[in-house]
Amino acid sequence: MKVVVLDACKKEMRDFPEGIKTALFGLISDLSSGLTLSMPISKKMTGMGSGVFELRLKDTSGAYRIIYLVKKKDAIFLVHAFKKKSAKTPKKNIDLASTRIRRL
């Protein structure tokens, strides 16, 4: 399956640590080959609609999240990436991801 990384998401991931980027590329490869990821690596984003998940990565510098949309038969879209700073995903991150998903 094709994986599309939105330009805005690419910019957001630019400052991620190299170890996180390496792990992320491996997960993207898994997704593109059709593997279904589950906890603790991937979690469904309840309340954001069908097919919306977050990749959950962590290292010594913190926790990182990438929100993605799986469109059956079309592609997997990575729409928003950020460093998580609190236990709950901030509303601004959810709103930004939702806006980008609606544009697809």
N, CA, C and O atoms as a printed pandas DataFrame, in Angstrom:
     atom_number atom_name residue_name chain_id  residue_number  x_coord  y_coord  z_coord
0              1         N          MET        A               1    0.857   -1.184    0.000
1              2        CA          MET        A               1    0.000    0.000    0.000
2              3         C          MET        A               1    0.897    1.240    0.000
3              4         O          MET        A               1    1.964    1.263    0.612
4              5         N          LYS        A               2    0.441    2.229   -0.683
5              6        CA          LYS        A               2    1.186    3.480   -0.806
6              7         C          LYS        A               2    1.108    4.283    0.503
7              8         O          LYS        A               2    0.047    4.365    1.122
8              9         N          VAL        A               3    2.226    4.866    0.912
9             10        CA          VAL        A               3    2.263    5.737    2.095
10            11         C          VAL        A               3    2.578    7.153    1.625
11            12         O          VAL        A               3    3.574    7.386    0.940
12            13         N          VAL        A               4    1.706    8.104    2.007
13            14        CA          VAL        A               4    1.875    9.506    1.631
14            15         C          VAL        A               4    2.119   10.312    2.899
15            16         O          VAL        A               4    1.328   10.262    3.842
16            17         N          VAL        A               5    3.218   11.053    2.911
17            18        CA          VAL        A               5    3.521   11.920    4.047
18            19         C          VAL        A               5    3.248   13.354    3.601
19            20         O          VAL        A               5    3.902   13.868    2.693
20            21         N          LEU        A               6    2.278   13.991    4.247
21            22        CA          LEU        A               6    1.968   15.378    3.892
22            23         C          LEU        A               6    3.187   16.256    4.129
23            24         O          LEU        A               6    3.960   16.008    5.054
24            25         N          ASP        A               7    3.367   17.281    3.299
25            26        CA          ASP        A               7    4.524   18.167    3.419
26            27         C          ASP        A               7    4.629   18.775    4.814
27            28         O          ASP        A               7    5.722   18.864    5.372
28            29         N          ALA        A               8    3.500   19.192    5.378
29            30        CA          ALA        A               8    3.514   19.778    6.724
30            31         C          ALA        A               8    4.008   18.767    7.755
31            32         O          ALA        A               8    4.721   19.127    8.692
32            33         N          CYS        A               9    3.630   17.509    7.581
33            34        CA          CYS        A               9    4.067   16.458    8.502
34            35         C          CYS        A               9    5.576   16.201    8.361
35            36         O          CYS        A               9    6.265   15.965    9.353
36            37         N          LYS        A              10    6.075   16.250    7.131
37            38        CA          LYS        A              10    7.523   16.102    6.901
38            39         C          LYS        A              10    8.292   17.174    7.664
39            40         O          LYS        A              10    9.306   16.889    8.301
40            41         N          LYS        A              11    7.802   18.404    7.593
41            42        CA          LYS        A              11    8.464   19.506    8.300
42            43         C          LYS        A              11    8.432   19.284    9.807
43            44         O          LYS        A              11    9.410   19.567   10.499
44            45         N          GLU        A              12    7.316   18.782   10.314
45            46        CA          GLU        A              12    7.185   18.539   11.757
46            47         C          GLU        A              12    8.132   17.437   12.223
47            48         O          GLU        A              12    8.629   17.483   13.348
48            49         N          MET        A              13    8.385   16.455   11.372
49            50        CA          MET        A              13    9.268   15.341   11.746
50            51         C          MET        A              13   10.746   15.685   11.597
51            52         O          MET        A              13   11.604   14.955   12.094
52            53         N          ARG        A              14   11.047   16.773   10.927
53            54        CA          ARG        A              14   12.436   17.147   10.638
54            55         C          ARG        A              14   13.295   17.226   11.901
55            56         O          ARG        A              14   14.467   16.851   11.880
56            57         N          ASP        A              15   12.713   17.715   13.001
57            58        CA          ASP        A              15   13.485   17.894   14.231
58            59         C          ASP        A              15   13.432   16.693   15.172
59            60         O          ASP        A              15   13.974   16.750   16.276
60            61         N          PHE        A              16   12.787   15.608   14.750
61            62        CA          PHE        A              16   12.758   14.415   15.583
62            63         C          PHE        A              16   14.177   13.847   15.715
63            64         O          PHE        A              16   14.973   13.980   14.786
64            65         N          PRO        A              17   14.504   13.224   16.839
65            66        CA          PRO        A              17   15.819   12.587   16.990
66            67         C          PRO        A              17   16.024   11.484   15.939
67            68         O          PRO        A              17   15.062   10.874   15.472
68            69         N          GLU        A              18   17.261   11.243   15.586
69            70        CA          GLU        A              18   17.576   10.250   14.552
70            71         C          GLU        A              18   17.035    8.860   14.897
71            72         O          GLU        A              18   16.549    8.154   14.013
72            73         N          GLY        A              19   17.112    8.465   16.149
73            74        CA          GLY        A              19   16.596    7.151   16.552
74            75         C          GLY        A              19   15.100    7.023   16.323
75            76         O          GLY        A              19   14.618    5.966   15.916
76            77         N          ILE        A              20   14.371    8.087   16.580
77            78        CA          ILE        A              20   12.925    8.101   16.357
78            79         C          ILE        A              20   12.641    8.016   14.858
79            80         O          ILE        A              20   11.754    7.277   14.430
80            81         N          LYS        A              21   13.398    8.777   14.064
81            82        CA          LYS        A              21   13.209    8.738   12.607
82            83         C          LYS        A              21   13.469    7.340   12.059
83            84         O          LYS        A              21   12.725    6.859   11.204
84            85         N          THR        A              22   14.517    6.688   12.546
85            86        CA          THR        A              22   14.852    5.342   12.088
86            87         C          THR        A              22   13.725    4.367   12.412
87            88         O          THR        A              22   13.313    3.574   11.566
88            89         N          ALA        A              23   13.233    4.438   13.649
89            90        CA          ALA        A              23   12.119    3.569   14.050
90            91         C          ALA        A              23   10.887    3.864   13.205
91            92         O          ALA        A              23   10.177    2.945   12.798
92            93         N          LEU        A              24   10.633    5.139   12.942
93            94        CA          LEU        A              24    9.469    5.542   12.154
94            95         C          LEU        A              24    9.551    4.989   10.739
95            96         O          LEU        A              24    8.545    4.510   10.217
96            97         N          PHE        A              25   10.712    5.040   10.106
97            98        CA          PHE        A              25   10.857    4.515    8.752
98            99         C          PHE        A              25   10.563    3.016    8.716
99           100         O          PHE        A              25    9.977    2.519    7.754
100          101         N          GLY        A              26   10.968    2.300    9.758
101          102        CA          GLY        A              26   10.664    0.878    9.851
102          103         C          GLY        A              26    9.174    0.628    9.960
103          104         O          GLY        A              26    8.642   -0.287    9.332
104          105         N          LEU        A              27    8.494    1.452   10.769
105          106        CA          LEU        A              27    7.044    1.303   10.933
106          107         C          LEU        A              27    6.301    1.658    9.648
107          108         O          LEU        A              27    5.314    1.010    9.300
108          109         N          ILE        A              28    6.770    2.677    8.950
109          110        CA          ILE        A              28    6.157    3.047    7.670
110          111         C          ILE        A              28    6.306    1.894    6.675
111          112         O          ILE        A              28    5.384    1.598    5.915
112          113         N          SER        A              29    7.454    1.258    6.686
113          114        CA          SER        A              29    7.675    0.096    5.818
114          115         C          SER        A              29    6.699   -1.025    6.169
115          116         O          SER        A              29    6.129   -1.658    5.281
116          117         N          ASP        A              30    6.508   -1.265    7.463
117          118        CA          ASP        A              30    5.558   -2.294    7.906
118          119         C          ASP        A              30    4.149   -1.969    7.427
119          120         O          ASP        A              30    3.450   -2.843    6.913
120          121         N          LEU        A              31    3.730   -0.714    7.593
121          122        CA          LEU        A              31    2.393   -0.299    7.161
122          123         C          LEU        A              31    2.228   -0.461    5.648
123          124         O          LEU        A              31    1.195   -0.939    5.178
124          125         N          SER        A              32    3.242   -0.065    4.897
125          126        CA          SER        A              32    3.142   -0.132    3.435
126          127         C          SER        A              32    3.088   -1.573    2.933
127          128         O          SER        A              32    2.554   -1.838    1.856
128          129         N          SER        A              33    3.639   -2.500    3.709
129          130        CA          SER        A              33    3.590   -3.906    3.294
130          131         C          SER        A              33    2.299   -4.586    3.744
131          132         O          SER        A              33    2.099   -5.776    3.501
132          133         N          GLY        A              34    1.426   -3.822    4.401
133          134        CA          GLY        A              34    0.123   -4.363    4.765
134          135         C          GLY        A              34   -0.011   -4.857    6.187
135          136         O          GLY        A              34   -1.068   -5.360    6.567
136          137         N          LEU        A              35    1.039   -4.725    6.983
137          138        CA          LEU        A              35    0.939   -5.155    8.378
138          139         C          LEU        A              35    0.021   -4.238    9.166
139          140         O          LEU        A              35    0.001   -3.025    8.952
140          141         N          THR        A              36   -0.729   -4.822   10.069
141          142        CA          THR        A              36   -1.576   -4.044   10.964
142          143         C          THR        A              36   -0.825   -3.874   12.274
143          144         O          THR        A              36   -0.489   -4.862   12.927
144          145         N          LEU        A              37   -0.562   -2.649   12.660
145          146        CA          LEU        A              37    0.163   -2.371   13.893
146          147         C          LEU        A              37   -0.837   -2.229   15.044
147          148         O          LEU        A              37   -1.964   -1.774   14.852
148          149         N          SER        A              38   -0.402   -2.625   16.236
149          150        CA          SER        A              38   -1.285   -2.522   17.400
150          151         C          SER        A              38   -0.507   -1.958   18.580
151          152         O          SER        A              38    0.670   -1.617   18.462
152          153         N          MET        A              39   -1.192   -1.864   19.734
153          154        CA          MET        A              39   -0.561   -1.327   20.944
154          155         C          MET        A              39    0.666   -2.150   21.284
155          156         O          MET        A              39    0.642   -3.365   21.089
156          157         N          PRO        A              40    1.713   -1.565   21.771
157          158        CA          PRO        A              40    1.855   -0.176   22.187
158          159         C          PRO        A              40    2.363    0.754   21.080
159          160         O          PRO        A              40    2.572    1.943   21.320
160          161         N          ILE        A              41    2.562    0.223   19.876
161          162        CA          ILE        A              41    3.116    1.018   18.775
162          163         C          ILE        A              41    2.071    1.892   18.092
163          164         O          ILE        A              41    2.360    3.034   17.735
164          165         N          SER        A              42    0.876    1.376   17.908
165          166        CA          SER        A              42   -0.171    2.103   17.208
166          167         C          SER        A              42   -1.467    2.014   17.994
167          168         O          SER        A              42   -1.797    0.972   18.561
168          169         N          LYS        A              43   -2.196    3.123   18.019
169          170        CA          LYS        A              43   -3.441    3.197   18.782
170          171         C          LYS        A              43   -4.491    3.917   17.957
171          172         O          LYS        A              43   -4.197    4.924   17.313
172          173         N          LYS        A              44   -5.726    3.400   17.975
173          174        CA          LYS        A              44   -6.836    4.056   17.278
174          175         C          LYS        A              44   -7.140    5.367   17.981
175          176         O          LYS        A              44   -7.181    5.435   19.210
176          177         N          MET        A              45   -7.352    6.408   17.186
177          178        CA          MET        A              45   -7.701    7.720   17.722
178          179         C          MET        A              45   -9.224    7.805   17.796
179          180         O          MET        A              45   -9.876    8.205   16.831
180          181         N          THR        A              46   -9.775    7.436   18.920
181          182        CA          THR        A              46  -11.225    7.449   19.072
182          183         C          THR        A              46  -11.734    8.883   18.966
183          184         O          THR        A              46  -11.100    9.822   19.448
184          185         N          GLY        A              47  -12.865    9.026   18.339
185          186        CA          GLY        A              47  -13.470   10.346   18.186
186          187         C          GLY        A              47  -12.987   11.122   16.980
187          188         O          GLY        A              47  -13.477   12.222   16.724
188          189         N          MET        A              48  -12.033   10.576   16.227
189          190        CA          MET        A              48  -11.521   11.293   15.050
190          191         C          MET        A              48  -12.012   10.673   13.748
191          192         O          MET        A              48  -11.640   11.128   12.667
192          193         N          GLY        A              49  -12.826    9.662   13.839
193          194        CA          GLY        A              49  -13.346    9.032   12.634
194          195         C          GLY        A              49  -12.690    7.690   12.364
195          196         O          GLY        A              49  -11.714    7.298   13.004
196          197         N          SER        A              50  -13.256    7.018   11.413
197          198        CA          SER        A              50  -12.799    5.685   11.050
198          199         C          SER        A              50  -11.435    5.743   10.363
199          200         O          SER        A              50  -11.192    6.601    9.514
200          201         N          GLY        A              51  -10.559    4.830   10.738
201          202        CA          GLY        A              51   -9.269    4.708   10.075
202          203         C          GLY        A              51   -8.190    5.661   10.538
203          204         O          GLY        A              51   -7.147    5.761    9.892
204          205         N          VAL        A              52   -8.411    6.376   11.658
205          206        CA          VAL        A              52   -7.403    7.316   12.152
206          207         C          VAL        A              52   -6.681    6.687   13.343
207          208         O          VAL        A              52   -7.311    6.233   14.298
208          209         N          PHE        A              53   -5.358    6.669   13.267
209          210        CA          PHE        A              53   -4.518    6.055   14.293
210          211         C          PHE        A              53   -3.353    6.990   14.626
211          212         O          PHE        A              53   -3.104    7.974   13.930
212          213         N          GLU        A              54   -2.647    6.656   15.712
213          214        CA          GLU        A              54   -1.404    7.373   16.016
214          215         C          GLU        A              54   -0.294    6.367   16.225
215          216         O          GLU        A              54   -0.475    5.349   16.892
216          217         N          LEU        A              55    0.866    6.665   15.645
217          218        CA          LEU        A              55    2.074    5.903   15.923
218          219         C          LEU        A              55    2.660    6.472   17.192
219          220         O          LEU        A              55    2.722    7.690   17.362
220          221         N          ARG        A              56    3.096    5.590   18.094
221          222        CA          ARG        A              56    3.571    5.991   19.410
222          223         C          ARG        A              56    5.039    5.579   19.561
223          224         O          ARG        A              56    5.351    4.397   19.702
224          225         N          LEU        A              57    5.919    6.556   19.531
225          226        CA          LEU        A              57    7.356    6.308   19.628
226          227         C          LEU        A              57    7.915    7.028   20.846
227          228         O          LEU        A              57    7.437    8.095   21.230
228          229         N          LYS        A              58    8.935    6.425   21.445
229          230        CA          LYS        A              58    9.499    7.005   22.660
230          231         C          LYS        A              58   10.992    6.703   22.728
231          232         O          LYS        A              58   11.446    5.621   22.355
232          233         N          ASP        A              59   11.743    7.694   23.216
233          234        CA          ASP        A              59   13.160    7.483   23.520
234          235         C          ASP        A              59   13.500    8.300   24.758
235          236         O          ASP        A              59   12.604    8.791   25.445
236          237         N          THR        A              60   14.767    8.445   25.042
237          238        CA          THR        A              60   15.172    9.156   26.262
238          239         C          THR        A              60   14.813   10.637   26.240
239          240         O          THR        A              60   14.717   11.271   27.291
240          241         N          SER        A              61   14.615   11.194   25.037
241          242        CA          SER        A              61   14.286   12.620   24.944
242          243         C          SER        A              61   12.789   12.890   25.051
243          244         O          SER        A              61   12.387   14.047   25.177
244          245         N          GLY        A              62   11.955   11.855   25.004
245          246        CA          GLY        A              62   10.519   12.060   25.150
246          247         C          GLY        A              62    9.683   11.150   24.282
247          248         O          GLY        A              62   10.178   10.203   23.669
248          249         N          ALA        A              63    8.392   11.465   24.247
249          250        CA          ALA        A              63    7.426   10.695   23.470
250          251         C          ALA        A              63    7.050   11.474   22.214
251          252         O          ALA        A              63    6.885   12.693   22.248
252          253         N          TYR        A              64    6.917   10.748   21.108
253          254        CA          TYR        A              64    6.600   11.354   19.821
254          255         C          TYR        A              64    5.389   10.656   19.225
255          256         O          TYR        A              64    5.220    9.447   19.380
256          257         N          ARG        A              65    4.554   11.419   18.548
257          258        CA          ARG        A              65    3.342   10.878   17.955
258          259         C          ARG        A              65    3.214   11.314   16.496
259          260         O          ARG        A              65    3.540   12.442   16.127
260          261         N          ILE        A              66    2.729   10.381   15.686
261          262        CA          ILE        A              66    2.435   10.673   14.292
262          263         C          ILE        A              66    1.009   10.193   14.044
263          264         O          ILE        A              66    0.725    9.001   14.167
264          265         N          ILE        A              67    0.121   11.101   13.701
265          266        CA          ILE        A              67   -1.268   10.740   13.431
266          267         C          ILE        A              67   -1.377   10.408   11.948
267          268         O          ILE        A              67   -0.911   11.151   11.084
268          269         N          TYR        A              68   -2.016    9.253   11.682
269          270        CA          TYR        A              68   -2.142    8.821   10.299
270          271         C          TYR        A              68   -3.543    8.291   10.003
271          272         O          TYR        A              68   -4.274    7.864   10.898
272          273         N          LEU        A              69   -3.888    8.332    8.727
273          274        CA          LEU        A              69   -5.188    7.907    8.240
274          275         C          LEU        A              69   -4.986    6.756    7.268
275          276         O          LEU        A              69   -4.184    6.851    6.338
276          277         N          VAL        A              70   -5.714    5.670    7.485
277          278        CA          VAL        A              70   -5.679    4.542    6.565
278          279         C          VAL        A              70   -6.930    4.607    5.710
279          280         O          VAL        A              70   -8.048    4.462    6.203
280          281         N          LYS        A              71   -6.721    4.830    4.417
281          282        CA          LYS        A              71   -7.835    4.811    3.462
282          283         C          LYS        A              71   -7.718    3.510    2.681
283          284         O          LYS        A              71   -6.805    3.333    1.874
284          285         N          LYS        A              72   -8.639    2.620    2.930
285          286        CA          LYS        A              72   -8.612    1.319    2.260
286          287         C          LYS        A              72   -8.479    1.504    0.753
287          288         O          LYS        A              72   -9.164    2.334    0.156
288          289         N          LYS        A              73   -7.607    0.737    0.157
289          290        CA          LYS        A              73   -7.357    0.717   -1.299
290          291         C          LYS        A              73   -6.669    1.969   -1.830
291          292         O          LYS        A              73   -6.109    1.931   -2.926
292          293         N          ASP        A              74   -6.691    3.073   -1.093
293          294        CA          ASP        A              74   -6.047    4.297   -1.580
294          295         C          ASP        A              74   -4.607    4.374   -1.096
295          296         O          ASP        A              74   -3.663    4.127   -1.846
296          297         N          ALA        A              75   -4.465    4.723    0.180
297          298        CA          ALA        A              75   -3.133    4.940    0.734
298          299         C          ALA        A              75   -3.222    5.134    2.238
299          300         O          ALA        A              75   -4.306    5.205    2.818
300          301         N          ILE        A              76   -2.062    5.216    2.845
301          302        CA          ILE        A              76   -1.935    5.592    4.247
302          303         C          ILE        A              76   -1.344    6.991    4.236
303          304         O          ILE        A              76   -0.303    7.231    3.625
304          305         N          PHE        A              77   -2.015    7.916    4.918
305          306        CA          PHE        A              77   -1.595    9.305    4.937
306          307         C          PHE        A              77   -1.074    9.677    6.318
307          308         O          PHE        A              77   -1.814    9.604    7.300
308          309         N          LEU        A              78    0.207   10.078    6.405
309          310        CA          LEU        A              78    0.751   10.617    7.649
310          311         C          LEU        A              78    0.427   12.101    7.644
311          312         O          LEU        A              78    0.901   12.842    6.784
312          313         N          VAL        A              79   -0.395   12.543    8.625
313          314        CA          VAL        A              79   -0.927   13.893    8.545
314          315         C          VAL        A              79   -0.357   14.876    9.558
315          316         O          VAL        A              79   -0.321   16.078    9.294
316          317         N          HIS        A              80    0.094   14.380   10.727
317          318        CA          HIS        A              80    0.589   15.314   11.750
318          319         C          HIS        A              80    1.570   14.598   12.665
319          320         O          HIS        A              80    1.338   13.459   13.069
320          321         N          ALA        A              81    2.661   15.270   12.989
321          322        CA          ALA        A              81    3.683   14.720   13.874
322          323         C          ALA        A              81    4.039   15.747   14.937
323          324         O          ALA        A              81    4.125   16.942   14.656
324          325         N          PHE        A              82    4.245   15.270   16.163
325          326        CA          PHE        A              82    4.571   16.188   17.249
326          327         C          PHE        A              82    5.226   15.443   18.406
327          328         O          PHE        A              82    5.113   14.224   18.539
328          329         N          LYS        A              83    5.922   16.230   19.244
329          330        CA          LYS        A              83    6.484   15.695   20.479
330          331         C          LYS        A              83    5.423   15.871   21.557
331          332         O          LYS        A              83    4.886   16.961   21.752
332          333         N          LYS        A              84    5.139   14.791   22.240
333          334        CA          LYS        A              84    4.097   14.819   23.258
334          335         C          LYS        A              84    4.693   15.324   24.566
335          336         O          LYS        A              84    5.759   14.878   24.990
336          337         N          LYS        A              85    3.987   16.265   25.202
337          338        CA          LYS        A              85    4.511   16.879   26.420
338          339         C          LYS        A              85    3.607   16.659   27.623
339          340         O          LYS        A              85    3.949   17.068   28.733
340          341         N          SER        A              86    2.449   16.014   27.420
341          342        CA          SER        A              86    1.531   15.754   28.529
342          343         C          SER        A              86    0.892   14.382   28.327
343          344         O          SER        A              86    1.032   13.772   27.266
344          345         N          ALA        A              87    0.194   13.906   29.346
345          346        CA          ALA        A              87   -0.417   12.582   29.281
346          347         C          ALA        A              87   -1.512   12.510   28.212
347          348         O          ALA        A              87   -1.659   11.489   27.540
348          349         N          LYS        A              88   -2.262   13.567   28.060
349          350        CA          LYS        A              88   -3.356   13.599   27.101
350          351         C          LYS        A              88   -2.905   14.370   25.864
351          352         O          LYS        A              88   -2.200   15.374   25.967
352          353         N          THR        A              89   -3.321   13.886   24.694
353          354        CA          THR        A              89   -2.985   14.587   23.458
354          355         C          THR        A              89   -3.686   15.944   23.449
355          356         O          THR        A              89   -4.909   16.007   23.568
356          357         N          PRO        A              90   -2.925   17.026   23.309
357          358        CA          PRO        A              90   -3.532   18.366   23.330
358          359         C          PRO        A              90   -4.566   18.560   22.224
359          360         O          PRO        A              90   -4.411   18.047   21.116
360          361         N          LYS        A              91   -5.608   19.299   22.537
361          362        CA          LYS        A              91   -6.702   19.571   21.594
362          363         C          LYS        A              91   -6.187   20.225   20.322
363          364         O          LYS        A              91   -6.696   19.943   19.237
364          365         N          LYS        A              92   -5.182   21.098   20.434
365          366        CA          LYS        A              92   -4.672   21.776   19.235
366          367         C          LYS        A              92   -4.080   20.778   18.242
367          368         O          LYS        A              92   -4.190   20.968   17.030
368          369         N          ASN        A              93   -3.451   19.712   18.753
369          370        CA          ASN        A              93   -2.901   18.689   17.864
370          371         C          ASN        A              93   -4.009   17.876   17.207
371          372         O          ASN        A              93   -3.919   17.548   16.024
372          373         N          ILE        A              94   -5.044   17.552   17.957
373          374        CA          ILE        A              94   -6.177   16.814   17.410
374          375         C          ILE        A              94   -6.895   17.653   16.359
375          376         O          ILE        A              94   -7.249   17.150   15.293
376          377         N          ASP        A              95   -7.108   18.934   16.661
377          378        CA          ASP        A              95   -7.785   19.827   15.716
378          379         C          ASP        A              95   -6.991   19.993   14.428
379          380         O          ASP        A              95   -7.567   19.988   13.340
380          381         N          LEU        A              96   -5.673   20.140   14.540
381          382        CA          LEU        A              96   -4.826   20.306   13.364
382          383         C          LEU        A              96   -4.875   19.037   12.494
383          384         O          LEU        A              96   -5.013   19.123   11.273
384          385         N          ALA        A              97   -4.761   17.880   13.122
385          386        CA          ALA        A              97   -4.827   16.616   12.380
386          387         C          ALA        A              97   -6.196   16.457   11.713
387          388         O          ALA        A              97   -6.283   16.029   10.562
388          389         N          SER        A              98   -7.251   16.798   12.432
389          390        CA          SER        A              98   -8.611   16.684   11.872
390          391         C          SER        A              98   -8.778   17.590   10.650
391          392         O          SER        A              98   -9.385   17.188    9.658
392          393         N          THR        A              99   -8.250   18.794   10.720
393          394        CA          THR        A              99   -8.330   19.722    9.592
394          395         C          THR        A              99   -7.608   19.145    8.372
395          396         O          THR        A              99   -8.123   19.204    7.256
396          397         N          ARG        A             100   -6.433   18.596    8.587
397          398        CA          ARG        A             100   -5.670   18.026    7.474
398          399         C          ARG        A             100   -6.385   16.803    6.894
399          400         O          ARG        A             100   -6.371   16.599    5.681
400          401         N          ILE        A             101   -7.000   16.000    7.739
401          402        CA          ILE        A             101   -7.728   14.820    7.266
402          403         C          ILE        A             101   -8.931   15.240    6.431
403          404         O          ILE        A             101   -9.195   14.645    5.386
404          405         N          ARG        A             102   -9.648   16.238    6.870
405          406        CA          ARG        A             102  -10.814   16.714    6.106
406          407         C          ARG        A             102  -10.410   17.192    4.712
407          408         O          ARG        A             102  -11.182   17.052    3.764
408          409         N          ARG        A             103   -9.217   17.748    4.579
409          410        CA          ARG        A             103   -8.736   18.230    3.271
410          411         C          ARG        A             103   -8.435   17.087    2.317
411          412         O          ARG        A             103   -8.395   17.282    1.102
412          413         N          LEU        A             104   -8.224   15.904    2.858
413          414        CA          LEU        A             104   -7.933   14.750    1.988
414          415         C          LEU        A             104   -9.210   14.278    1.341
415          416         O          LEU        A             104   -9.194   13.317    0.570
